[in-house]
């Protein structure tokens, strides 16, 4: 049985190409030539599925928020500006109209906050349950598009926010870091960036693979959320807080790298610009491939991974 990433690699190995596709499969968004001197087009699609991304009793407004928010977070990972979305709603045969209205209320509220037009879509039947798929277009400055593949040895690794415990509610209520990402791209030489949808340990590996580098994380520096710590206190079967911060998915924070000489100026400027959002330096990029975790006992290979479909 293949996992999600093995299947993606197999399916994308021989797809048709086009000269106006600047970046195809393998990053947070596709990047397309639009014939404009100052910007390129970003293209992203994502889906949420009942029983996987939300439960049947989830408030419909939160389902709509999450469906669009996932795509917005990927646009943020490339320091882009979203513009227009198409929404496909696959519904059970006996759907509740009020539930669908609530879903679209959540979609519209988030879209309005980020000036995104919802320009149409598709409705269809899905006897297995509710599924929402969003396709999103956006723009990025031509010379400021940030990919996963630019990390360099010596870079400092930063993450926004707190990590782990997203099932306590954050995975439904997160705010995509669009403003933060564009600010970063304007003011600092960001080498690589990704949004944390599958967990720090998994998503950092995407940067490392794309860039041909390794990394060392500092266990004491990883910002652990209150929800992850609370879960560990209240249940003996919960993950240890650090493990949750490394492997829980759907934090939707920014993970990025930049030259280490900019680390202190970045932290100072960030505090002034985004005083309510934590920013933490959690490690460094290395020339030796692989991912290690350093704690008080020394450095050791990090074997933990984030969430993987079909695993």
Secondary structure, DSSP 8 states (H G I E B T S, - for coil): ---HHHHHHHHTTT----TTEEE-TTSSSEEE--S-SSEEEEEEEEEEEBTTTB-TTS-HHHHHHHHHHHHHHHHHHTT-EEEEEEEEEEE-TT--HHHHHHHHHHHHHHHHHTT-EEEEEEEEE-TT--EEEEEEEEEEETTT---STT--TTEEEEEES-BS-GGGTHHHH----HHHHHHHHHHS-EEEEEE-SS-HHHHHHHHHHHHT-EEEEEGGGS-B-HHHHHHHHH-TTS--HHHHHHH------EEEEEEGGGHHHHHHHHHHH-TTS-EEEEEEEESS-EEEEEETTEEEE-------TT-
